[in-house]
Amino acid sequence: IGVVMPELPEVETVRRSLEKYLINKTIKNVEIYYPNIILNDLNFFKDNIKGQKIISLKRRGKWLIFELNDYYLLSHLRMEGKYLYRDINSEIGKHELVSFILEDEELFVVI
């Protein structure tokens, strides 16, 4: 038995679940733990993602599309892609890729 890639209905379920928590939240800061996850220049990404509000969350195939004020942030669930909230003061998990600190000090993590 191996890891199963999420199917479209599962990706849509993730999108709907995240939408409830993320719409109209502003990204206060971002921490990147695995630099290869970002396709563009890391400093450009960090500088420009701060202050962006999450306007909507869409799905195209297995991609999640976070519509921000000035940008679109694309994320693929990959084999075991997960998104979670964790306490801002808790230890970083060994599989965490990116953490977004939201305006209300909530922490949204991409694994």
BAMARMI-281557 format. One record per residue: residue number from 1; residue in three letters; x, y, z of N, C-alpha, C in turn. Coordinates in nm, 2 decimals, always signed. Each point is the difference from the previous one (the first is absolute). Layout:
<nodes>
+-----+-----+--------+--------+--------+--------+--------+--------+--------+--------+--------+
:   n : res :   n.px :   n.py :   n.pz :  ca.px :  ca.py :  ca.pz :   c.px :   c.py :   c.pz :
+-----+-----+--------+--------+--------+--------+--------+--------+--------+--------+--------+
: NUM : ala :      X :      Y :      Z :      X :      Y :      Z :      X :      Y :      Z :
...
+-----+-----+--------+--------+--------+--------+--------+--------+--------+--------+--------+
</nodes>
This chain:
<nodes>
+-----+-----+--------+--------+--------+--------+--------+--------+--------+--------+--------+
:   n : res :   n.px :   n.py :   n.pz :  ca.px :  ca.py :  ca.pz :   c.px :   c.py :   c.pz :
+-----+-----+--------+--------+--------+--------+--------+--------+--------+--------+--------+
:   1 : ile :  +0.09 :  -0.12 :  +0.00 :  -0.09 :  +0.12 :  +0.00 :  +0.09 :  +0.12 :  +0.00 :
:   2 : gly :  -0.03 :  +0.09 :  -0.09 :  +0.08 :  +0.13 :  -0.01 :  -0.08 :  +0.12 :  +0.03 :
:   3 : val :  +0.06 :  +0.11 :  -0.02 :  -0.07 :  +0.13 :  +0.02 :  -0.09 :  +0.02 :  -0.13 :
:   4 : val :  -0.12 :  +0.05 :  +0.03 :  -0.09 :  +0.02 :  -0.11 :  -0.02 :  +0.15 :  -0.02 :
:   5 : met :  +0.02 :  +0.04 :  -0.13 :  -0.02 :  +0.14 :  -0.03 :  -0.14 :  +0.04 :  +0.01 :
:   6 : pro :  -0.03 :  +0.12 :  +0.06 :  -0.14 :  +0.04 :  +0.02 :  -0.07 :  +0.01 :  -0.14 :
:   7 : glu :  -0.12 :  -0.04 :  +0.00 :  -0.09 :  +0.01 :  -0.12 :  -0.07 :  +0.14 :  +0.00 :
:   8 : leu :  -0.06 :  +0.03 :  -0.11 :  -0.06 :  +0.13 :  -0.01 :  -0.11 :  +0.03 :  +0.11 :
:   9 : pro :  -0.08 :  -0.09 :  +0.03 :  -0.10 :  +0.03 :  +0.11 :  +0.07 :  +0.03 :  +0.13 :
:  10 : glu :  +0.11 :  -0.07 :  +0.03 :  +0.07 :  +0.03 :  +0.12 :  +0.07 :  +0.14 :  +0.00 :
:  11 : val :  +0.05 :  +0.04 :  -0.12 :  +0.06 :  +0.13 :  -0.01 :  -0.11 :  +0.11 :  +0.02 :
:  12 : glu :  -0.12 :  -0.03 :  -0.06 :  -0.11 :  +0.10 :  +0.02 :  -0.04 :  +0.01 :  +0.14 :
:  13 : thr :  +0.00 :  -0.11 :  +0.07 :  -0.03 :  +0.00 :  +0.15 :  +0.10 :  +0.08 :  +0.07 :
:  14 : val :  +0.12 :  -0.01 :  -0.03 :  +0.11 :  +0.08 :  +0.07 :  -0.02 :  +0.14 :  -0.03 :
:  15 : arg :  -0.03 :  +0.03 :  -0.13 :  -0.03 :  +0.14 :  -0.04 :  -0.11 :  +0.07 :  +0.08 :
:  16 : arg :  -0.11 :  -0.07 :  +0.01 :  -0.12 :  +0.05 :  +0.08 :  +0.03 :  +0.01 :  +0.14 :
:  17 : ser :  +0.08 :  -0.09 :  +0.06 :  +0.03 :  +0.01 :  +0.14 :  +0.09 :  +0.12 :  +0.03 :
:  18 : leu :  +0.10 :  +0.02 :  -0.09 :  +0.10 :  +0.11 :  +0.02 :  -0.07 :  +0.13 :  -0.02 :
:  19 : glu :  -0.09 :  +0.01 :  -0.09 :  -0.08 :  +0.12 :  -0.03 :  -0.06 :  +0.06 :  +0.12 :
:  20 : lys :  -0.06 :  -0.09 :  +0.08 :  -0.07 :  +0.05 :  +0.12 :  +0.09 :  +0.07 :  +0.10 :
:  21 : tyr :  +0.13 :  -0.03 :  +0.00 :  +0.10 :  +0.05 :  +0.09 :  +0.08 :  +0.11 :  -0.05 :
:  22 : leu :  +0.02 :  +0.01 :  -0.13 :  +0.10 :  +0.09 :  -0.06 :  -0.05 :  +0.12 :  -0.07 :
:  23 : ile :  -0.12 :  +0.00 :  -0.05 :  -0.05 :  +0.11 :  -0.08 :  -0.01 :  +0.12 :  +0.09 :
:  24 : asn :  +0.05 :  +0.11 :  -0.06 :  +0.01 :  +0.14 :  +0.06 :  +0.10 :  +0.01 :  +0.11 :
:  25 : lys :  +0.09 :  -0.10 :  +0.01 :  +0.11 :  +0.01 :  +0.09 :  +0.12 :  +0.06 :  -0.07 :
:  26 : thr :  +0.08 :  +0.08 :  +0.08 :  +0.12 :  +0.06 :  -0.06 :  +0.12 :  -0.08 :  +0.05 :
:  27 : ile :  +0.10 :  -0.02 :  -0.09 :  +0.12 :  -0.07 :  +0.03 :  +0.10 :  +0.11 :  +0.06 :
:  28 : lys :  +0.03 :  -0.03 :  +0.12 :  +0.09 :  +0.09 :  +0.08 :  +0.15 :  -0.03 :  -0.03 :
:  29 : asn :  +0.03 :  -0.13 :  -0.01 :  +0.14 :  -0.04 :  -0.02 :  +0.00 :  -0.14 :  -0.06 :
:  30 : val :  +0.11 :  -0.04 :  -0.05 :  +0.02 :  -0.13 :  -0.06 :  +0.14 :  -0.06 :  +0.04 :
:  31 : glu :  +0.00 :  -0.12 :  +0.04 :  +0.13 :  -0.07 :  +0.02 :  +0.01 :  -0.12 :  -0.09 :
:  32 : ile :  +0.11 :  -0.01 :  -0.07 :  +0.02 :  -0.10 :  -0.10 :  +0.11 :  -0.10 :  +0.06 :
:  33 : tyr :  -0.04 :  -0.12 :  +0.02 :  +0.09 :  -0.10 :  +0.05 :  +0.06 :  -0.09 :  -0.10 :
:  34 : tyr :  -0.06 :  -0.01 :  -0.12 :  +0.05 :  -0.08 :  -0.11 :  +0.01 :  +0.10 :  -0.12 :
:  35 : pro :  +0.11 :  +0.06 :  -0.03 :  +0.00 :  +0.11 :  -0.10 :  -0.04 :  -0.05 :  -0.14 :
:  36 : asn :  +0.02 :  -0.13 :  -0.03 :  -0.03 :  -0.05 :  -0.14 :  -0.16 :  +0.00 :  -0.02 :
:  37 : ile :  -0.07 :  +0.02 :  +0.10 :  -0.15 :  +0.01 :  -0.02 :  -0.04 :  +0.12 :  -0.07 :
:  38 : ile :  +0.08 :  +0.11 :  +0.00 :  -0.03 :  +0.13 :  -0.06 :  +0.07 :  +0.00 :  -0.14 :
:  39 : leu :  -0.07 :  +0.02 :  -0.11 :  +0.06 :  +0.00 :  -0.13 :  +0.07 :  +0.13 :  -0.03 :
:  40 : asn :  -0.04 :  +0.11 :  +0.06 :  +0.06 :  +0.13 :  -0.03 :  +0.10 :  +0.03 :  +0.11 :
:  41 : asp :  +0.06 :  +0.12 :  -0.01 :  +0.10 :  +0.05 :  +0.09 :  -0.06 :  +0.01 :  +0.14 :
:  42 : leu :  +0.06 :  -0.07 :  +0.10 :  -0.05 :  +0.00 :  +0.14 :  -0.03 :  +0.13 :  +0.06 :
:  43 : asn :  +0.10 :  +0.09 :  -0.02 :  -0.02 :  +0.14 :  +0.06 :  -0.11 :  +0.07 :  -0.06 :
:  44 : phe :  -0.02 :  -0.01 :  -0.13 :  -0.11 :  +0.07 :  -0.07 :  -0.13 :  -0.06 :  +0.05 :
:  45 : phe :  -0.01 :  -0.13 :  +0.01 :  -0.12 :  -0.07 :  +0.05 :  -0.03 :  +0.05 :  +0.14 :
:  46 : lys :  +0.10 :  +0.00 :  +0.09 :  -0.03 :  +0.04 :  +0.14 :  -0.04 :  +0.14 :  +0.01 :
:  47 : asp :  +0.07 :  +0.09 :  -0.07 :  -0.03 :  +0.14 :  +0.00 :  -0.14 :  +0.04 :  -0.05 :
:  48 : asn :  -0.04 :  -0.08 :  -0.10 :  -0.12 :  +0.04 :  -0.07 :  -0.13 :  -0.08 :  +0.05 :
:  49 : ile :  +0.02 :  -0.10 :  +0.08 :  -0.11 :  -0.08 :  +0.05 :  -0.05 :  +0.07 :  +0.13 :
:  50 : lys :  +0.09 :  +0.07 :  +0.07 :  -0.04 :  +0.07 :  +0.12 :  -0.10 :  +0.11 :  -0.03 :
:  51 : gly :  -0.11 :  +0.00 :  +0.08 :  -0.10 :  +0.10 :  -0.01 :  -0.11 :  -0.03 :  -0.11 :
:  52 : gln :  +0.02 :  -0.11 :  -0.06 :  -0.10 :  -0.05 :  -0.10 :  -0.12 :  -0.06 :  +0.07 :
:  53 : lys :  -0.12 :  +0.04 :  -0.04 :  -0.12 :  -0.06 :  +0.05 :  -0.05 :  -0.12 :  -0.09 :
:  54 : ile :  -0.04 :  -0.11 :  +0.06 :  -0.05 :  -0.11 :  -0.08 :  -0.15 :  +0.03 :  -0.03 :
:  55 : ile :  -0.02 :  +0.03 :  -0.13 :  -0.13 :  +0.04 :  -0.05 :  -0.09 :  -0.12 :  -0.03 :
:  56 : ser :  +0.05 :  -0.10 :  -0.06 :  -0.07 :  -0.12 :  -0.03 :  +0.09 :  -0.12 :  -0.02 :
:  57 : leu :  -0.06 :  -0.12 :  +0.00 :  +0.07 :  -0.12 :  -0.01 :  -0.07 :  -0.09 :  -0.11 :
:  58 : lys :  +0.07 :  -0.02 :  -0.11 :  -0.06 :  -0.08 :  -0.11 :  +0.08 :  -0.13 :  -0.02 :
:  59 : arg :  -0.05 :  -0.08 :  -0.08 :  +0.07 :  -0.13 :  -0.04 :  +0.00 :  -0.01 :  -0.15 :
:  60 : arg :  +0.11 :  -0.05 :  -0.05 :  +0.01 :  -0.03 :  -0.14 :  +0.07 :  -0.14 :  -0.01 :
:  61 : gly :  -0.07 :  -0.10 :  -0.03 :  +0.06 :  -0.13 :  +0.01 :  +0.04 :  -0.03 :  +0.15 :
:  62 : lys :  +0.12 :  -0.04 :  +0.02 :  +0.05 :  -0.03 :  +0.13 :  +0.08 :  +0.12 :  +0.06 :
:  63 : trp :  -0.01 :  +0.12 :  -0.07 :  +0.06 :  +0.12 :  +0.05 :  -0.10 :  +0.08 :  +0.08 :
:  64 : leu :  +0.05 :  +0.06 :  +0.11 :  -0.08 :  +0.10 :  +0.08 :  +0.06 :  +0.13 :  -0.04 :
:  65 : ile :  -0.09 :  +0.09 :  -0.03 :  +0.04 :  +0.14 :  -0.04 :  -0.05 :  +0.10 :  +0.10 :
:  66 : phe :  +0.09 :  +0.06 :  +0.08 :  -0.03 :  +0.10 :  +0.10 :  +0.01 :  +0.13 :  -0.07 :
:  67 : glu :  -0.12 :  +0.07 :  -0.02 :  +0.00 :  +0.13 :  -0.06 :  +0.03 :  +0.10 :  +0.11 :
:  68 : leu :  +0.11 :  +0.08 :  -0.02 :  +0.04 :  +0.10 :  +0.10 :  -0.04 :  +0.14 :  -0.06 :
:  69 : asn :  +0.03 :  +0.10 :  +0.07 :  -0.02 :  +0.14 :  -0.05 :  +0.06 :  +0.02 :  -0.14 :
:  70 : asp :  +0.13 :  -0.03 :  +0.00 :  +0.08 :  +0.03 :  -0.12 :  +0.06 :  -0.12 :  -0.07 :
:  71 : tyr :  -0.02 :  -0.12 :  +0.05 :  +0.07 :  -0.12 :  -0.05 :  -0.10 :  -0.12 :  +0.01 :
:  72 : tyr :  +0.05 :  -0.11 :  -0.07 :  -0.07 :  -0.13 :  +0.02 :  +0.11 :  -0.09 :  +0.06 :
:  73 : leu :  -0.03 :  -0.07 :  +0.10 :  +0.09 :  -0.10 :  +0.06 :  -0.05 :  -0.14 :  -0.04 :
:  74 : leu :  +0.08 :  -0.08 :  -0.07 :  -0.04 :  -0.13 :  -0.04 :  +0.06 :  -0.11 :  +0.09 :
:  75 : ser :  -0.08 :  -0.10 :  +0.03 :  +0.05 :  -0.10 :  +0.09 :  -0.06 :  -0.13 :  -0.05 :
:  76 : his :  +0.09 :  -0.10 :  -0.01 :  -0.04 :  -0.14 :  -0.04 :  +0.00 :  -0.09 :  +0.12 :
:  77 : leu :  -0.10 :  -0.09 :  +0.02 :  +0.00 :  -0.09 :  +0.11 :  +0.10 :  -0.11 :  +0.00 :
:  78 : arg :  +0.06 :  -0.02 :  -0.12 :  +0.10 :  -0.11 :  -0.01 :  -0.05 :  -0.13 :  +0.05 :
:  79 : met :  +0.09 :  -0.08 :  +0.04 :  -0.04 :  -0.14 :  +0.05 :  -0.08 :  +0.00 :  +0.13 :
:  80 : glu :  +0.05 :  +0.07 :  +0.09 :  -0.06 :  +0.01 :  +0.14 :  -0.03 :  +0.14 :  +0.04 :
:  81 : gly :  -0.01 :  +0.09 :  -0.09 :  -0.01 :  +0.14 :  +0.04 :  -0.10 :  +0.03 :  +0.11 :
:  82 : lys :  +0.04 :  +0.08 :  +0.09 :  -0.08 :  +0.03 :  +0.12 :  +0.01 :  +0.15 :  +0.03 :
:  83 : tyr :  -0.11 :  +0.05 :  +0.05 :  +0.01 :  +0.14 :  +0.05 :  -0.06 :  -0.01 :  +0.14 :
:  84 : leu :  +0.06 :  +0.08 :  +0.09 :  -0.05 :  -0.01 :  +0.14 :  +0.02 :  +0.13 :  +0.07 :
:  85 : tyr :  -0.06 :  +0.01 :  +0.11 :  +0.02 :  +0.11 :  +0.10 :  +0.08 :  -0.06 :  +0.11 :
:  86 : arg :  +0.09 :  +0.08 :  +0.05 :  +0.07 :  -0.04 :  +0.13 :  +0.02 :  +0.12 :  +0.08 :
:  87 : asp :  +0.02 :  -0.02 :  +0.13 :  +0.03 :  +0.12 :  +0.09 :  +0.13 :  +0.07 :  -0.05 :
:  88 : ile :  +0.00 :  +0.13 :  +0.00 :  +0.11 :  +0.07 :  -0.05 :  +0.13 :  -0.02 :  +0.08 :
:  89 : asn :  -0.02 :  -0.04 :  +0.13 :  +0.12 :  -0.02 :  +0.09 :  +0.04 :  -0.15 :  +0.00 :
:  90 : ser :  -0.07 :  -0.09 :  -0.07 :  +0.04 :  -0.14 :  +0.00 :  +0.12 :  -0.02 :  -0.09 :
:  91 : glu :  +0.07 :  -0.11 :  +0.02 :  +0.12 :  -0.04 :  -0.07 :  -0.04 :  -0.03 :  -0.15 :
:  92 : ile :  +0.09 :  +0.03 :  -0.09 :  -0.02 :  -0.02 :  -0.14 :  +0.01 :  -0.15 :  -0.02 :
:  93 : gly :  -0.10 :  -0.06 :  -0.07 :  +0.00 :  -0.14 :  -0.04 :  +0.11 :  -0.03 :  -0.10 :
:  94 : lys :  +0.05 :  -0.12 :  +0.00 :  +0.11 :  -0.04 :  -0.09 :  -0.04 :  +0.00 :  -0.15 :
:  95 : his :  -0.13 :  -0.01 :  -0.03 :  -0.04 :  +0.00 :  -0.14 :  -0.06 :  +0.13 :  -0.04 :
:  96 : glu :  +0.00 :  +0.11 :  +0.08 :  -0.06 :  +0.12 :  -0.04 :  +0.09 :  +0.07 :  -0.11 :
:  97 : leu :  -0.07 :  +0.05 :  -0.10 :  +0.07 :  +0.07 :  -0.11 :  -0.01 :  +0.15 :  +0.01 :
:  98 : val :  -0.12 :  +0.05 :  +0.03 :  -0.02 :  +0.15 :  +0.00 :  -0.10 :  +0.02 :  +0.11 :
:  99 : ser :  +0.02 :  +0.11 :  +0.08 :  -0.10 :  +0.05 :  +0.10 :  -0.04 :  +0.14 :  -0.04 :
: 100 : phe :  -0.13 :  +0.02 :  +0.01 :  -0.05 :  +0.14 :  -0.03 :  -0.06 :  +0.05 :  +0.14 :
: 101 : ile :  +0.05 :  +0.10 :  +0.05 :  -0.05 :  +0.06 :  +0.12 :  -0.11 :  +0.10 :  -0.04 :
: 102 : leu :  -0.12 :  -0.02 :  +0.04 :  -0.11 :  +0.08 :  -0.04 :  -0.02 :  +0.12 :  +0.10 :
: 103 : glu :  -0.08 :  +0.10 :  -0.04 :  -0.01 :  +0.12 :  +0.08 :  -0.04 :  -0.02 :  +0.14 :
: 104 : asp :  -0.08 :  -0.10 :  +0.03 :  -0.04 :  -0.02 :  +0.14 :  +0.09 :  -0.10 :  +0.08 :
: 105 : glu :  +0.12 :  -0.01 :  -0.05 :  +0.10 :  -0.09 :  +0.06 :  -0.03 :  -0.14 :  -0.01 :
: 106 : glu :  -0.09 :  -0.04 :  -0.09 :  -0.02 :  -0.14 :  -0.04 :  +0.11 :  -0.04 :  -0.09 :
: 107 : leu :  +0.03 :  -0.13 :  +0.00 :  +0.11 :  -0.05 :  -0.08 :  -0.06 :  -0.10 :  -0.09 :
: 108 : phe :  +0.02 :  +0.02 :  -0.13 :  -0.05 :  -0.09 :  -0.11 :  +0.13 :  -0.07 :  -0.06 :
: 109 : val :  +0.00 :  -0.13 :  +0.00 :  +0.12 :  -0.07 :  -0.03 :  -0.03 :  -0.09 :  -0.13 :
: 110 : val :  +0.10 :  +0.00 :  -0.09 :  +0.00 :  -0.09 :  -0.11 :  +0.10 :  -0.11 :  +0.02 :
: 111 : ile :  -0.05 :  -0.13 :  +0.00 :  +0.09 :  -0.11 :  +0.02 :  +0.00 :  -0.08 :  -0.14 :
+-----+-----+--------+--------+--------+--------+--------+--------+--------+--------+--------+
</nodes>
